[in-house]
Amino acid sequence: MDLLMKPRNTGIPWTREEIVHLKGYIRHLAHYVPFMIIFLLPFGSLMLPAMAEVLDRRRTRRPL
């Protein structure tokens, strides 16, 4: 959040390296958009238990 608000708070523009980091953060967040659309549907909050079951990674066994 500090990096995102840097130009507004300090008046100093982003460097090229900071822009690369911001684009990476945005790409990472874009992976969650399809899951968030479910909650916008009517009764989408009722899908939460089903999604928790599907997305639960603790159930997969790790190799020993």
PDBQT receptor file of N, H, CA, C and O in Angstrom, charges set to zero:
ATOM      1  N   MET A   1       0.825  -1.191   0.000  1.00  0.00    +0.000 N 
ATOM      2  CA  MET A   1       0.000   0.000   0.000  1.00  0.00    +0.000 C 
ATOM      3  C   MET A   1       0.870   1.256   0.000  1.00  0.00    +0.000 C 
ATOM      4  O   MET A   1       0.525   2.265  -0.614  1.00  0.00    +0.000 OA
ATOM      5  N   ASP A   2       2.003   1.175   0.700  1.00  0.00    +0.000 N 
ATOM      6  H   ASP A   2       2.282   0.354   1.199  1.00  0.00    +0.000 HD
ATOM      7  CA  ASP A   2       2.890   2.339   0.722  1.00  0.00    +0.000 C 
ATOM      8  C   ASP A   2       3.395   2.662  -0.675  1.00  0.00    +0.000 C 
ATOM      9  O   ASP A   2       3.467   3.824  -1.074  1.00  0.00    +0.000 OA
ATOM     10  N   LEU A   3       3.740   1.620  -1.403  1.00  0.00    +0.000 N 
ATOM     11  H   LEU A   3       3.682   0.676  -1.078  1.00  0.00    +0.000 HD
ATOM     12  CA  LEU A   3       4.249   1.818  -2.758  1.00  0.00    +0.000 C 
ATOM     13  C   LEU A   3       3.159   2.387  -3.669  1.00  0.00    +0.000 C 
ATOM     14  O   LEU A   3       3.431   3.241  -4.513  1.00  0.00    +0.000 OA
ATOM     15  N   LEU A   4       1.952   1.916  -3.496  1.00  0.00    +0.000 N 
ATOM     16  H   LEU A   4       1.731   1.222  -2.810  1.00  0.00    +0.000 HD
ATOM     17  CA  LEU A   4       0.841   2.385  -4.328  1.00  0.00    +0.000 C 
ATOM     18  C   LEU A   4       0.552   3.868  -4.091  1.00  0.00    +0.000 C 
ATOM     19  O   LEU A   4       0.222   4.592  -5.030  1.00  0.00    +0.000 OA
ATOM     20  N   MET A   5       0.673   4.317  -2.860  1.00  0.00    +0.000 N 
ATOM     21  H   MET A   5       0.941   3.729  -2.096  1.00  0.00    +0.000 HD
ATOM     22  CA  MET A   5       0.341   5.696  -2.516  1.00  0.00    +0.000 C 
ATOM     23  C   MET A   5       1.547   6.640  -2.545  1.00  0.00    +0.000 C 
ATOM     24  O   MET A   5       1.414   7.813  -2.198  1.00  0.00    +0.000 OA
ATOM     25  N   LYS A   6       2.701   6.153  -2.948  1.00  0.00    +0.000 N 
ATOM     26  H   LYS A   6       2.809   5.200  -3.230  1.00  0.00    +0.000 HD
ATOM     27  CA  LYS A   6       3.924   6.956  -2.933  1.00  0.00    +0.000 C 
ATOM     28  C   LYS A   6       3.797   8.278  -3.701  1.00  0.00    +0.000 C 
ATOM     29  O   LYS A   6       4.114   9.324  -3.136  1.00  0.00    +0.000 OA
ATOM     30  N   PRO A   7       3.350   8.278  -4.955  1.00  0.00    +0.000 N 
ATOM     31  CA  PRO A   7       3.271   9.555  -5.678  1.00  0.00    +0.000 C 
ATOM     32  C   PRO A   7       2.309  10.552  -5.029  1.00  0.00    +0.000 C 
ATOM     33  O   PRO A   7       2.552  11.759  -5.051  1.00  0.00    +0.000 OA
ATOM     34  N   ARG A   8       1.248  10.060  -4.467  1.00  0.00    +0.000 N 
ATOM     35  H   ARG A   8       1.050   9.080  -4.449  1.00  0.00    +0.000 HD
ATOM     36  CA  ARG A   8       0.264  10.968  -3.877  1.00  0.00    +0.000 C 
ATOM     37  C   ARG A   8       0.769  11.556  -2.561  1.00  0.00    +0.000 C 
ATOM     38  O   ARG A   8       0.573  12.740  -2.285  1.00  0.00    +0.000 OA
ATOM     39  N   ASN A   9       1.419  10.723  -1.754  1.00  0.00    +0.000 N 
ATOM     40  H   ASN A   9       1.579   9.761  -1.978  1.00  0.00    +0.000 HD
ATOM     41  CA  ASN A   9       1.857  11.185  -0.435  1.00  0.00    +0.000 C 
ATOM     42  C   ASN A   9       3.146  11.991  -0.474  1.00  0.00    +0.000 C 
ATOM     43  O   ASN A   9       3.306  12.939   0.295  1.00  0.00    +0.000 OA
ATOM     44  N   THR A  10       4.066  11.627  -1.359  1.00  0.00    +0.000 N 
ATOM     45  H   THR A  10       3.936  10.857  -1.984  1.00  0.00    +0.000 HD
ATOM     46  CA  THR A  10       5.374  12.290  -1.366  1.00  0.00    +0.000 C 
ATOM     47  C   THR A  10       5.585  13.208  -2.559  1.00  0.00    +0.000 C 
ATOM     48  O   THR A  10       6.433  14.099  -2.508  1.00  0.00    +0.000 OA
ATOM     49  N   GLY A  11       4.836  13.008  -3.621  1.00  0.00    +0.000 N 
ATOM     50  H   GLY A  11       4.147  12.285  -3.662  1.00  0.00    +0.000 HD
ATOM     51  CA  GLY A  11       5.030  13.797  -4.826  1.00  0.00    +0.000 C 
ATOM     52  C   GLY A  11       6.162  13.277  -5.697  1.00  0.00    +0.000 C 
ATOM     53  O   GLY A  11       6.471  13.864  -6.734  1.00  0.00    +0.000 OA
ATOM     54  N   ILE A  12       6.787  12.170  -5.278  1.00  0.00    +0.000 N 
ATOM     55  H   ILE A  12       6.536  11.693  -4.436  1.00  0.00    +0.000 HD
ATOM     56  CA  ILE A  12       7.883  11.573  -6.040  1.00  0.00    +0.000 C 
ATOM     57  C   ILE A  12       7.294  10.478  -6.937  1.00  0.00    +0.000 C 
ATOM     58  O   ILE A  12       6.593   9.597  -6.440  1.00  0.00    +0.000 OA
ATOM     59  N   PRO A  13       7.564  10.516  -8.242  1.00  0.00    +0.000 N 
ATOM     60  CA  PRO A  13       7.003   9.473  -9.132  1.00  0.00    +0.000 C 
ATOM     61  C   PRO A  13       7.657   8.118  -8.888  1.00  0.00    +0.000 C 
ATOM     62  O   PRO A  13       8.737   8.022  -8.306  1.00  0.00    +0.000 OA
ATOM     63  N   TRP A  14       6.973   7.075  -9.350  1.00  0.00    +0.000 N 
ATOM     64  H   TRP A  14       6.095   7.153  -9.823  1.00  0.00    +0.000 HD
ATOM     65  CA  TRP A  14       7.498   5.717  -9.236  1.00  0.00    +0.000 C 
ATOM     66  C   TRP A  14       8.712   5.549 -10.148  1.00  0.00    +0.000 C 
ATOM     67  O   TRP A  14       8.803   6.173 -11.205  1.00  0.00    +0.000 OA
ATOM     68  N   THR A  15       9.635   4.699  -9.721  1.00  0.00    +0.000 N 
ATOM     69  H   THR A  15       9.561   4.192  -8.863  1.00  0.00    +0.000 HD
ATOM     70  CA  THR A  15      10.769   4.334 -10.576  1.00  0.00    +0.000 C 
ATOM     71  C   THR A  15      10.332   3.163 -11.452  1.00  0.00    +0.000 C 
ATOM     72  O   THR A  15       9.265   2.591 -11.229  1.00  0.00    +0.000 OA
ATOM     73  N   ARG A  16      11.137   2.803 -12.437  1.00  0.00    +0.000 N 
ATOM     74  H   ARG A  16      12.004   3.267 -12.618  1.00  0.00    +0.000 HD
ATOM     75  CA  ARG A  16      10.802   1.669 -13.303  1.00  0.00    +0.000 C 
ATOM     76  C   ARG A  16      10.698   0.381 -12.493  1.00  0.00    +0.000 C 
ATOM     77  O   ARG A  16       9.824  -0.447 -12.751  1.00  0.00    +0.000 OA
ATOM     78  N   GLU A  17      11.578   0.210 -11.525  1.00  0.00    +0.000 N 
ATOM     79  H   GLU A  17      12.288   0.883 -11.316  1.00  0.00    +0.000 HD
ATOM     80  CA  GLU A  17      11.551  -0.992 -10.691  1.00  0.00    +0.000 C 
ATOM     81  C   GLU A  17      10.257  -1.073  -9.872  1.00  0.00    +0.000 C 
ATOM     82  O   GLU A  17       9.680  -2.150  -9.719  1.00  0.00    +0.000 OA
ATOM     83  N   GLU A  18       9.815   0.057  -9.355  1.00  0.00    +0.000 N 
ATOM     84  H   GLU A  18      10.284   0.931  -9.479  1.00  0.00    +0.000 HD
ATOM     85  CA  GLU A  18       8.577   0.085  -8.579  1.00  0.00    +0.000 C 
ATOM     86  C   GLU A  18       7.366  -0.209  -9.458  1.00  0.00    +0.000 C 
ATOM     87  O   GLU A  18       6.422  -0.866  -9.018  1.00  0.00    +0.000 OA
ATOM     88  N   ILE A  19       7.391   0.269 -10.683  1.00  0.00    +0.000 N 
ATOM     89  H   ILE A  19       8.158   0.802 -11.040  1.00  0.00    +0.000 HD
ATOM     90  CA  ILE A  19       6.294  -0.011 -11.613  1.00  0.00    +0.000 C 
ATOM     91  C   ILE A  19       6.224  -1.506 -11.909  1.00  0.00    +0.000 C 
ATOM     92  O   ILE A  19       5.136  -2.074 -12.005  1.00  0.00    +0.000 OA
ATOM     93  N   VAL A  20       7.382  -2.139 -12.052  1.00  0.00    +0.000 N 
ATOM     94  H   VAL A  20       8.266  -1.678 -11.974  1.00  0.00    +0.000 HD
ATOM     95  CA  VAL A  20       7.419  -3.589 -12.285  1.00  0.00    +0.000 C 
ATOM     96  C   VAL A  20       6.813  -4.322 -11.090  1.00  0.00    +0.000 C 
ATOM     97  O   VAL A  20       6.053  -5.274 -11.269  1.00  0.00    +0.000 OA
ATOM     98  N   HIS A  21       7.140  -3.889  -9.878  1.00  0.00    +0.000 N 
ATOM     99  H   HIS A  21       7.758  -3.116  -9.732  1.00  0.00    +0.000 HD
ATOM    100  CA  HIS A  21       6.580  -4.508  -8.675  1.00  0.00    +0.000 C 
ATOM    101  C   HIS A  21       5.065  -4.318  -8.614  1.00  0.00    +0.000 C 
ATOM    102  O   HIS A  21       4.336  -5.249  -8.271  1.00  0.00    +0.000 OA
ATOM    103  N   LEU A  22       4.591  -3.120  -8.943  1.00  0.00    +0.000 N 
ATOM    104  H   LEU A  22       5.183  -2.363  -9.221  1.00  0.00    +0.000 HD
ATOM    105  CA  LEU A  22       3.144  -2.858  -8.923  1.00  0.00    +0.000 C 
ATOM    106  C   LEU A  22       2.406  -3.738  -9.929  1.00  0.00    +0.000 C 
ATOM    107  O   LEU A  22       1.339  -4.268  -9.622  1.00  0.00    +0.000 OA
ATOM    108  N   LYS A  23       2.966  -3.896 -11.128  1.00  0.00    +0.000 N 
ATOM    109  H   LYS A  23       3.833  -3.465 -11.378  1.00  0.00    +0.000 HD
ATOM    110  CA  LYS A  23       2.336  -4.749 -12.135  1.00  0.00    +0.000 C 
ATOM    111  C   LYS A  23       2.286  -6.193 -11.662  1.00  0.00    +0.000 C 
ATOM    112  O   LYS A  23       1.307  -6.896 -11.912  1.00  0.00    +0.000 OA
ATOM    113  N   GLY A  24       3.323  -6.635 -10.988  1.00  0.00    +0.000 N 
ATOM    114  H   GLY A  24       4.118  -6.064 -10.784  1.00  0.00    +0.000 HD
ATOM    115  CA  GLY A  24       3.329  -7.991 -10.441  1.00  0.00    +0.000 C 
ATOM    116  C   GLY A  24       2.251  -8.186  -9.394  1.00  0.00    +0.000 C 
ATOM    117  O   GLY A  24       1.584  -9.220  -9.371  1.00  0.00    +0.000 OA
ATOM    118  N   TYR A  25       2.076  -7.193  -8.520  1.00  0.00    +0.000 N 
ATOM    119  H   TYR A  25       2.618  -6.353  -8.538  1.00  0.00    +0.000 HD
ATOM    120  CA  TYR A  25       1.028  -7.267  -7.500  1.00  0.00    +0.000 C 
ATOM    121  C   TYR A  25      -0.357  -7.323  -8.143  1.00  0.00    +0.000 C 
ATOM    122  O   TYR A  25      -1.222  -8.079  -7.699  1.00  0.00    +0.000 OA
ATOM    123  N   ILE A  26      -0.564  -6.528  -9.180  1.00  0.00    +0.000 N 
ATOM    124  H   ILE A  26       0.138  -5.914  -9.541  1.00  0.00    +0.000 HD
ATOM    125  CA  ILE A  26      -1.865  -6.500  -9.852  1.00  0.00    +0.000 C 
ATOM    126  C   ILE A  26      -2.139  -7.823 -10.552  1.00  0.00    +0.000 C 
ATOM    127  O   ILE A  26      -3.268  -8.314 -10.518  1.00  0.00    +0.000 OA
ATOM    128  N   ARG A  27      -1.127  -8.409 -11.184  1.00  0.00    +0.000 N 
ATOM    129  H   ARG A  27      -0.210  -8.011 -11.211  1.00  0.00    +0.000 HD
ATOM    130  CA  ARG A  27      -1.303  -9.727 -11.821  1.00  0.00    +0.000 C 
ATOM    131  C   ARG A  27      -1.654 -10.787 -10.783  1.00  0.00    +0.000 C 
ATOM    132  O   ARG A  27      -2.495 -11.652 -11.028  1.00  0.00    +0.000 OA
ATOM    133  N   HIS A  28      -1.008 -10.715  -9.629  1.00  0.00    +0.000 N 
ATOM    134  H   HIS A  28      -0.325 -10.012  -9.431  1.00  0.00    +0.000 HD
ATOM    135  CA  HIS A  28      -1.288 -11.674  -8.561  1.00  0.00    +0.000 C 
ATOM    136  C   HIS A  28      -2.737 -11.540  -8.087  1.00  0.00    +0.000 C 
ATOM    137  O   HIS A  28      -3.410 -12.549  -7.875  1.00  0.00    +0.000 OA
ATOM    138  N   LEU A  29      -3.214 -10.326  -7.922  1.00  0.00    +0.000 N 
ATOM    139  H   LEU A  29      -2.667  -9.507  -8.094  1.00  0.00    +0.000 HD
ATOM    140  CA  LEU A  29      -4.596 -10.104  -7.487  1.00  0.00    +0.000 C 
ATOM    141  C   LEU A  29      -5.603 -10.534  -8.554  1.00  0.00    +0.000 C 
ATOM    142  O   LEU A  29      -6.718 -10.936  -8.224  1.00  0.00    +0.000 OA
ATOM    143  N   ALA A  30      -5.223 -10.454  -9.816  1.00  0.00    +0.000 N 
ATOM    144  H   ALA A  30      -4.317 -10.128 -10.084  1.00  0.00    +0.000 HD
ATOM    145  CA  ALA A  30      -6.138 -10.822 -10.898  1.00  0.00    +0.000 C 
ATOM    146  C   ALA A  30      -6.497 -12.304 -10.872  1.00  0.00    +0.000 C 
ATOM    147  O   ALA A  30      -7.524 -12.700 -11.423  1.00  0.00    +0.000 OA
ATOM    148  N   HIS A  31      -5.668 -13.125 -10.241  1.00  0.00    +0.000 N 
ATOM    149  H   HIS A  31      -4.833 -12.804  -9.793  1.00  0.00    +0.000 HD
ATOM    150  CA  HIS A  31      -5.972 -14.553 -10.143  1.00  0.00    +0.000 C 
ATOM    151  C   HIS A  31      -7.168 -14.821  -9.230  1.00  0.00    +0.000 C 
ATOM    152  O   HIS A  31      -7.800 -15.872  -9.332  1.00  0.00    +0.000 OA
ATOM    153  N   TYR A  32      -7.484 -13.878  -8.339  1.00  0.00    +0.000 N 
ATOM    154  H   TYR A  32      -6.971 -13.024  -8.255  1.00  0.00    +0.000 HD
ATOM    155  CA  TYR A  32      -8.582 -14.072  -7.395  1.00  0.00    +0.000 C 
ATOM    156  C   TYR A  32      -9.929 -13.580  -7.925  1.00  0.00    +0.000 C 
ATOM    157  O   TYR A  32     -10.966 -13.886  -7.336  1.00  0.00    +0.000 OA
ATOM    158  N   VAL A  33      -9.932 -12.837  -9.006  1.00  0.00    +0.000 N 
ATOM    159  H   VAL A  33      -9.089 -12.589  -9.484  1.00  0.00    +0.000 HD
ATOM    160  CA  VAL A  33     -11.167 -12.256  -9.529  1.00  0.00    +0.000 C 
ATOM    161  C   VAL A  33     -12.221 -13.318  -9.871  1.00  0.00    +0.000 C 
ATOM    162  O   VAL A  33     -13.383 -13.120  -9.516  1.00  0.00    +0.000 OA
ATOM    163  N   PRO A  34     -11.890 -14.425 -10.533  1.00  0.00    +0.000 N 
ATOM    164  CA  PRO A  34     -12.936 -15.411 -10.838  1.00  0.00    +0.000 C 
ATOM    165  C   PRO A  34     -13.625 -15.964  -9.580  1.00  0.00    +0.000 C 
ATOM    166  O   PRO A  34     -14.822 -16.251  -9.606  1.00  0.00    +0.000 OA
ATOM    167  N   PHE A  35     -12.882 -16.112  -8.498  1.00  0.00    +0.000 N 
ATOM    168  H   PHE A  35     -11.910 -15.879  -8.477  1.00  0.00    +0.000 HD
ATOM    169  CA  PHE A  35     -13.488 -16.603  -7.271  1.00  0.00    +0.000 C 
ATOM    170  C   PHE A  35     -14.381 -15.548  -6.625  1.00  0.00    +0.000 C 
ATOM    171  O   PHE A  35     -15.386 -15.883  -5.999  1.00  0.00    +0.000 OA
ATOM    172  N   MET A  36     -14.021 -14.292  -6.774  1.00  0.00    +0.000 N 
ATOM    173  H   MET A  36     -13.204 -14.021  -7.282  1.00  0.00    +0.000 HD
ATOM    174  CA  MET A  36     -14.805 -13.223  -6.168  1.00  0.00    +0.000 C 
ATOM    175  C   MET A  36     -16.119 -12.997  -6.903  1.00  0.00    +0.000 C 
ATOM    176  O   MET A  36     -17.081 -12.522  -6.300  1.00  0.00    +0.000 OA
ATOM    177  N   ILE A  37     -16.184 -13.326  -8.186  1.00  0.00    +0.000 N 
ATOM    178  H   ILE A  37     -15.402 -13.712  -8.676  1.00  0.00    +0.000 HD
ATOM    179  CA  ILE A  37     -17.412 -13.142  -8.959  1.00  0.00    +0.000 C 
ATOM    180  C   ILE A  37     -18.535 -14.003  -8.390  1.00  0.00    +0.000 C 
ATOM    181  O   ILE A  37     -19.702 -13.618  -8.446  1.00  0.00    +0.000 OA
ATOM    182  N   ILE A  38     -18.190 -15.160  -7.846  1.00  0.00    +0.000 N 
ATOM    183  H   ILE A  38     -17.242 -15.473  -7.800  1.00  0.00    +0.000 HD
ATOM    184  CA  ILE A  38     -19.206 -16.049  -7.280  1.00  0.00    +0.000 C 
ATOM    185  C   ILE A  38     -19.995 -15.338  -6.185  1.00  0.00    +0.000 C 
ATOM    186  O   ILE A  38     -21.201 -15.548  -6.059  1.00  0.00    +0.000 OA
ATOM    187  N   PHE A  39     -19.329 -14.500  -5.394  1.00  0.00    +0.000 N 
ATOM    188  H   PHE A  39     -18.349 -14.330  -5.496  1.00  0.00    +0.000 HD
ATOM    189  CA  PHE A  39     -20.011 -13.817  -4.298  1.00  0.00    +0.000 C 
ATOM    190  C   PHE A  39     -20.931 -12.699  -4.781  1.00  0.00    +0.000 C 
ATOM    191  O   PHE A  39     -21.785 -12.237  -4.025  1.00  0.00    +0.000 OA
ATOM    192  N   LEU A  40     -20.771 -12.262  -6.016  1.00  0.00    +0.000 N 
ATOM    193  H   LEU A  40     -20.077 -12.638  -6.630  1.00  0.00    +0.000 HD
ATOM    194  CA  LEU A  40     -21.650 -11.236  -6.558  1.00  0.00    +0.000 C 
ATOM    195  C   LEU A  40     -22.955 -11.815  -7.085  1.00  0.00    +0.000 C 
ATOM    196  O   LEU A  40     -23.924 -11.084  -7.290  1.00  0.00    +0.000 OA
ATOM    197  N   LEU A  41     -22.981 -13.118  -7.303  1.00  0.00    +0.000 N 
ATOM    198  H   LEU A  41     -22.193 -13.712  -7.136  1.00  0.00    +0.000 HD
ATOM    199  CA  LEU A  41     -24.199 -13.772  -7.776  1.00  0.00    +0.000 C 
ATOM    200  C   LEU A  41     -25.238 -13.817  -6.666  1.00  0.00    +0.000 C 
ATOM    201  O   LEU A  41     -24.881 -13.754  -5.489  1.00  0.00    +0.000 OA
ATOM    202  N   PRO A  42     -26.527 -13.925  -7.016  1.00  0.00    +0.000 N 
ATOM    203  CA  PRO A  42     -27.545 -14.066  -5.977  1.00  0.00    +0.000 C 
ATOM    204  C   PRO A  42     -27.265 -15.309  -5.124  1.00  0.00    +0.000 C 
ATOM    205  O   PRO A  42     -27.010 -16.389  -5.658  1.00  0.00    +0.000 OA
ATOM    206  N   PHE A  43     -27.315 -15.152  -3.828  1.00  0.00    +0.000 N 
ATOM    207  H   PHE A  43     -27.522 -14.274  -3.394  1.00  0.00    +0.000 HD
ATOM    208  CA  PHE A  43     -27.036 -16.214  -2.852  1.00  0.00    +0.000 C 
ATOM    209  C   PHE A  43     -25.609 -16.738  -2.987  1.00  0.00    +0.000 C 
ATOM    210  O   PHE A  43     -25.336 -17.885  -2.633  1.00  0.00    +0.000 OA
ATOM    211  N   GLY A  44     -24.715 -15.926  -3.485  1.00  0.00    +0.000 N 
ATOM    212  H   GLY A  44     -24.936 -14.994  -3.773  1.00  0.00    +0.000 HD
ATOM    213  CA  GLY A  44     -23.329 -16.337  -3.662  1.00  0.00    +0.000 C 
ATOM    214  C   GLY A  44     -22.637 -16.634  -2.345  1.00  0.00    +0.000 C 
ATOM    215  O   GLY A  44     -21.726 -17.460  -2.292  1.00  0.00    +0.000 OA
ATOM    216  N   SER A  45     -23.064 -15.962  -1.275  1.00  0.00    +0.000 N 
ATOM    217  H   SER A  45     -23.804 -15.291  -1.317  1.00  0.00    +0.000 HD
ATOM    218  CA  SER A  45     -22.428 -16.218   0.021  1.00  0.00    +0.000 C 
ATOM    219  C   SER A  45     -22.730 -17.624   0.526  1.00  0.00    +0.000 C 
ATOM    220  O   SER A  45     -22.013 -18.144   1.380  1.00  0.00    +0.000 OA
ATOM    221  N   LEU A  46     -23.790 -18.241   0.001  1.00  0.00    +0.000 N 
ATOM    222  H   LEU A  46     -24.372 -17.819  -0.693  1.00  0.00    +0.000 HD
ATOM    223  CA  LEU A  46     -24.100 -19.611   0.393  1.00  0.00    +0.000 C 
ATOM    224  C   LEU A  46     -23.124 -20.604  -0.228  1.00  0.00    +0.000 C 
ATOM    225  O   LEU A  46     -23.057 -21.760   0.191  1.00  0.00    +0.000 OA
ATOM    226  N   MET A  47     -22.366 -20.151  -1.230  1.00  0.00    +0.000 N 
ATOM    227  H   MET A  47     -22.420 -19.212  -1.571  1.00  0.00    +0.000 HD
ATOM    228  CA  MET A  47     -21.371 -21.004  -1.878  1.00  0.00    +0.000 C 
ATOM    229  C   MET A  47     -20.071 -21.084  -1.077  1.00  0.00    +0.000 C 
ATOM    230  O   MET A  47     -19.194 -21.884  -1.405  1.00  0.00    +0.000 OA
ATOM    231  N   LEU A  48     -19.937 -20.268  -0.036  1.00  0.00    +0.000 N 
ATOM    232  H   LEU A  48     -20.649 -19.619   0.230  1.00  0.00    +0.000 HD
ATOM    233  CA  LEU A  48     -18.698 -20.228   0.731  1.00  0.00    +0.000 C 
ATOM    234  C   LEU A  48     -18.277 -21.586   1.287  1.00  0.00    +0.000 C 
ATOM    235  O   LEU A  48     -17.106 -21.941   1.149  1.00  0.00    +0.000 OA
ATOM    236  N   PRO A  49     -19.165 -22.366   1.908  1.00  0.00    +0.000 N 
ATOM    237  CA  PRO A  49     -18.725 -23.679   2.396  1.00  0.00    +0.000 C 
ATOM    238  C   PRO A  49     -18.247 -24.606   1.274  1.00  0.00    +0.000 C 
ATOM    239  O   PRO A  49     -17.285 -25.353   1.450  1.00  0.00    +0.000 OA
ATOM    240  N   ALA A  50     -18.916 -24.556   0.130  1.00  0.00    +0.000 N 
ATOM    241  H   ALA A  50     -19.698 -23.949  -0.013  1.00  0.00    +0.000 HD
ATOM    242  CA  ALA A  50     -18.499 -25.401  -0.996  1.00  0.00    +0.000 C 
ATOM    243  C   ALA A  50     -17.139 -24.969  -1.523  1.00  0.00    +0.000 C 
ATOM    244  O   ALA A  50     -16.294 -25.809  -1.829  1.00  0.00    +0.000 OA
ATOM    245  N   MET A  51     -16.925 -23.660  -1.630  1.00  0.00    +0.000 N 
ATOM    246  H   MET A  51     -17.612 -22.977  -1.381  1.00  0.00    +0.000 HD
ATOM    247  CA  MET A  51     -15.636 -23.166  -2.114  1.00  0.00    +0.000 C 
ATOM    248  C   MET A  51     -14.525 -23.489  -1.128  1.00  0.00    +0.000 C 
ATOM    249  O   MET A  51     -13.409 -23.810  -1.536  1.00  0.00    +0.000 OA
ATOM    250  N   ALA A  52     -14.817 -23.408   0.162  1.00  0.00    +0.000 N 
ATOM    251  H   ALA A  52     -15.723 -23.147   0.494  1.00  0.00    +0.000 HD
ATOM    252  CA  ALA A  52     -13.806 -23.733   1.165  1.00  0.00    +0.000 C 
ATOM    253  C   ALA A  52     -13.391 -25.192   1.030  1.00  0.00    +0.000 C 
ATOM    254  O   ALA A  52     -12.216 -25.524   1.186  1.00  0.00    +0.000 OA
ATOM    255  N   GLU A  53     -14.343 -26.051   0.745  1.00  0.00    +0.000 N 
ATOM    256  H   GLU A  53     -15.297 -25.781   0.619  1.00  0.00    +0.000 HD
ATOM    257  CA  GLU A  53     -14.031 -27.477   0.580  1.00  0.00    +0.000 C 
ATOM    258  C   GLU A  53     -13.183 -27.710  -0.665  1.00  0.00    +0.000 C 
ATOM    259  O   GLU A  53     -12.245 -28.507  -0.635  1.00  0.00    +0.000 OA
ATOM    260  N   VAL A  54     -13.499 -27.033  -1.740  1.00  0.00    +0.000 N 
ATOM    261  H   VAL A  54     -14.261 -26.386  -1.764  1.00  0.00    +0.000 HD
ATOM    262  CA  VAL A  54     -12.773 -27.214  -2.996  1.00  0.00    +0.000 C 
ATOM    263  C   VAL A  54     -11.374 -26.604  -2.925  1.00  0.00    +0.000 C 
ATOM    264  O   VAL A  54     -10.414 -27.184  -3.431  1.00  0.00    +0.000 OA
ATOM    265  N   LEU A  55     -11.262 -25.449  -2.305  1.00  0.00    +0.000 N 
ATOM    266  H   LEU A  55     -12.042 -24.978  -1.893  1.00  0.00    +0.000 HD
ATOM    267  CA  LEU A  55      -9.994 -24.733  -2.292  1.00  0.00    +0.000 C 
ATOM    268  C   LEU A  55      -9.080 -25.121  -1.131  1.00  0.00    +0.000 C 
ATOM    269  O   LEU A  55      -7.960 -24.619  -1.044  1.00  0.00    +0.000 OA
ATOM    270  N   ASP A  56      -9.524 -25.984  -0.256  1.00  0.00    +0.000 N 
ATOM    271  H   ASP A  56     -10.434 -26.392  -0.326  1.00  0.00    +0.000 HD
ATOM    272  CA  ASP A  56      -8.735 -26.372   0.910  1.00  0.00    +0.000 C 
ATOM    273  C   ASP A  56      -7.510 -27.166   0.468  1.00  0.00    +0.000 C 
ATOM    274  O   ASP A  56      -7.632 -28.271  -0.059  1.00  0.00    +0.000 OA
ATOM    275  N   ARG A  57      -6.361 -26.608   0.680  1.00  0.00    +0.000 N 
ATOM    276  H   ARG A  57      -6.262 -25.709   1.108  1.00  0.00    +0.000 HD
ATOM    277  CA  ARG A  57      -5.119 -27.253   0.247  1.00  0.00    +0.000 C 
ATOM    278  C   ARG A  57      -4.547 -28.162   1.329  1.00  0.00    +0.000 C 
ATOM    279  O   ARG A  57      -3.607 -28.911   1.064  1.00  0.00    +0.000 OA
ATOM    280  N   ARG A  58      -5.086 -28.112   2.521  1.00  0.00    +0.000 N 
ATOM    281  H   ARG A  58      -5.850 -27.503   2.735  1.00  0.00    +0.000 HD
ATOM    282  CA  ARG A  58      -4.569 -28.957   3.588  1.00  0.00    +0.000 C 
ATOM    283  C   ARG A  58      -4.906 -30.420   3.353  1.00  0.00    +0.000 C 
ATOM    284  O   ARG A  58      -4.250 -31.300   3.911  1.00  0.00    +0.000 OA
ATOM    285  N   ARG A  59      -5.900 -30.692   2.553  1.00  0.00    +0.000 N 
ATOM    286  H   ARG A  59      -6.434 -29.978   2.100  1.00  0.00    +0.000 HD
ATOM    287  CA  ARG A  59      -6.319 -32.059   2.317  1.00  0.00    +0.000 C 
ATOM    288  C   ARG A  59      -5.367 -32.814   1.406  1.00  0.00    +0.000 C 
ATOM    289  O   ARG A  59      -5.327 -34.044   1.430  1.00  0.00    +0.000 OA
ATOM    290  N   THR A  60      -4.603 -32.089   0.607  1.00  0.00    +0.000 N 
ATOM    291  H   THR A  60      -4.635 -31.090   0.587  1.00  0.00    +0.000 HD
ATOM    292  CA  THR A  60      -3.634 -32.763  -0.278  1.00  0.00    +0.000 C 
ATOM    293  C   THR A  60      -2.446 -33.199   0.553  1.00  0.00    +0.000 C 
ATOM    294  O   THR A  60      -1.964 -32.457   1.408  1.00  0.00    +0.000 OA
ATOM    295  N   ARG A  61      -1.992 -34.381   0.300  1.00  0.00    +0.000 N 
ATOM    296  H   ARG A  61      -2.384 -34.984  -0.394  1.00  0.00    +0.000 HD
ATOM    297  CA  ARG A  61      -0.878 -34.924   1.073  1.00  0.00    +0.000 C 
ATOM    298  C   ARG A  61       0.435 -34.445   0.507  1.00  0.00    +0.000 C 
ATOM    299  O   ARG A  61       0.629 -34.379  -0.706  1.00  0.00    +0.000 OA
ATOM    300  N   ARG A  62       1.321 -34.117   1.402  1.00  0.00    +0.000 N 
ATOM    301  H   ARG A  62       1.164 -34.171   2.388  1.00  0.00    +0.000 HD
ATOM    302  CA  ARG A  62       2.654 -33.709   0.992  1.00  0.00    +0.000 C 
ATOM    303  C   ARG A  62       3.537 -34.940   0.841  1.00  0.00    +0.000 C 
ATOM    304  O   ARG A  62       3.389 -35.911   1.583  1.00  0.00    +0.000 OA
ATOM    305  N   PRO A  63       4.442 -34.899  -0.106  1.00  0.00    +0.000 N 
ATOM    306  CA  PRO A  63       5.371 -36.025  -0.237  1.00  0.00    +0.000 C 
ATOM    307  C   PRO A  63       6.311 -36.075   0.968  1.00  0.00    +0.000 C 
ATOM    308  O   PRO A  63       6.741 -35.040   1.478  1.00  0.00    +0.000 OA
ATOM    309  N   LEU A  64       6.616 -37.273   1.407  1.00  0.00    +0.000 N 
ATOM    310  H   LEU A  64       6.266 -38.113   0.993  1.00  0.00    +0.000 HD
ATOM    311  CA  LEU A  64       7.492 -37.416   2.588  1.00  0.00    +0.000 C 
ATOM    312  C   LEU A  64       8.923 -37.265   2.243  1.00  0.00    +0.000 C 
ATOM    313  O   LEU A  64       9.783 -37.357   3.119  1.00  0.00    +0.000 OA
TER     314      LEU A  64
